[in-house]
C-alpha cells in the first residue's frame, strides 16, 4: 500500500490526539467522513497504524524519576537478557539498538532511591548484563516547549 499526503495528514492528526473524531479529520482534509474511516481502516490493515493508545504523565501517577537506560550485554545472552528485562513492570519501553548500547529502555520509578533499587536488584541481576548507563530525564520538550 502506498500512502499519500491525506494519509500522512490523518496519521499526524491522530498522533496528536487519537480521539480526534473522523468528522473533524474529514473537515480538515475536505473529504467525507466515510473516506476518513476507510483510510484509517486501510492504515490499520497494513499495520501502518498499529494501535490507538494514550500518553501518560508519569509524575501524576507518582513516578518522579524517569530514566532512559542503555544496557550492554554479553552477545550470546543478548536476546535472552532483553526478554527478561521486558518482563519488569517498571520498564515501560525497551528496544534493541545499534550505537552506544545494545538495549535502550525507559524506567519509571517513584524517586531516585527506587530507581537505584530497580537498576541494582532487577536490571543488574539479569544474566549477561555487563554495563548499565542511566540518564535521568530532567524535563521533556514537547512541541518546542519545556513541560
C-alpha positions in Angstrom: 0.0 0.0 0.0 1.2 3.4 -0.9 0.2 6.3 1.4 -0.5 9.7 0.1 -0.5 13.2 1.7 -4.0 12.7 3.1 -3.0 9.5 4.8 0.0 11.3 6.2 -2.2 14.1 7.5 -4.6 11.6 9.1 -1.6 10.0 10.9 -0.3 13.4 12.0 -3.7 14.4 13.4 -4.2 11.0 15.2 -0.6 11.2 16.7 -1.5 14.4 18.4 -4.9 13.1 19.6 -6.0 9.6 18.8 -9.5 10.6 19.9 -10.0 13.1 17.2 -13.4 12.4 15.6 -13.4 11.2 12.0 -15.8 14.1 11.2 -13.2 16.6 12.4 -10.5 15.0 10.4 -12.8 15.0 7.3 -13.4 18.7 7.7 -9.7 19.4 7.9 -8.9 17.3 4.8 -12.1 18.4 2.9 -13.1 14.8 2.3 -16.1 12.7 3.6 -16.2 11.1 7.0 -16.6 7.7 5.2 -13.4 8.3 3.3 -11.5 9.1 6.5 -12.9 5.9 8.1 -11.8 3.8 5.1 -8.4 5.3 5.1 -7.9 4.6 8.8 -9.2 1.1 8.3 -6.6 0.6 5.5 -3.8 2.1 7.5 -4.7 -0.4 10.3 -5.0 -3.3 7.9 -1.5 -2.5 6.5 -0.2 -2.1 10.1 0.9 1.4 9.5 -1.4 2.3 12.4 -0.7 -0.5 14.9 -2.9 0.6 17.7 -4.5 3.6 19.4 -3.2 4.5 22.8 -2.8 7.2 25.4 0.2 9.2 26.6 0.5 9.3 30.4 2.2 11.9 32.6 4.2 9.7 35.0 4.6 12.3 37.7 0.8 12.4 38.1 0.9 8.7 39.0 3.7 9.2 41.5 6.6 8.4 39.2 9.0 11.3 39.7 12.2 9.6 38.5 12.2 8.7 34.8 15.3 7.4 33.2 16.5 6.3 29.8 18.9 3.4 30.4 21.5 2.0 28.0 22.4 -1.6 28.6 25.3 -3.6 27.3 25.0 -7.4 27.3 27.2 -10.3 26.5 26.5 -11.0 22.9 25.5 -14.7 23.4 22.9 -13.6 26.1 21.6 -10.6 24.2 18.1 -11.8 23.2 17.5 -13.7 26.5 18.5 -10.7 28.6 16.2 -8.4 26.5 13.3 -10.8 27.0 13.9 -11.0 30.8 14.2 -7.2 31.1 10.9 -6.7 29.2 9.1 -8.6 31.9 9.7 -6.0 34.6 6.7 -3.7 35.1 8.9 -0.7 35.9 10.4 -0.9 32.4 7.9 0.9 30.2 9.7 0.7 26.9 12.5 -1.4 25.6 14.3 -1.6 22.3 17.2 -3.4 20.7 19.5 -0.8 19.3 22.8 -0.1 17.5 25.2 2.6 18.6 26.5 3.1 22.1 24.3 0.4 23.8 22.7 -2.8 22.7 19.5 -2.3 24.6 17.7 1.0 25.5 14.9 1.2 27.9 12.7 3.7 29.8 12.2 3.1 33.5 9.6 4.8 35.7 10.4 5.0 39.5 8.9 6.9 42.4 12.2 8.5 43.2 16.0 8.2 42.8 16.2 5.6 45.6 13.6 3.3 43.9 15.4 3.8 40.5 18.7 2.7 42.1 17.0 -0.3 43.6 15.5 -1.3 40.2 18.8 -0.9 38.5 20.8 -2.9 41.1 18.3 -5.5 42.1 16.5 -6.2 38.9 18.4 -4.9 35.8 22.0 -5.7 37.0 21.0 -9.2 38.1 19.8 -10.3 34.6 22.3 -12.9 33.3 24.6 -11.3 30.7 24.2 -7.7 31.7 27.7 -6.1 31.6 27.1 -2.4 31.8 24.2 -0.1 32.8 24.2 3.6 31.7 21.2 5.5 33.1 20.3 9.0 32.1 17.6 10.6 34.3 15.1 12.8 32.5 15.0 16.3 34.0 12.4 17.8 31.7 10.7 16.8 28.4 10.4 19.1 25.5 7.1 18.9 23.5 6.3 21.0 20.5 9.4 23.1 21.2 8.4 23.9 24.8 9.6 22.6 28.1 6.9 20.8 30.0 
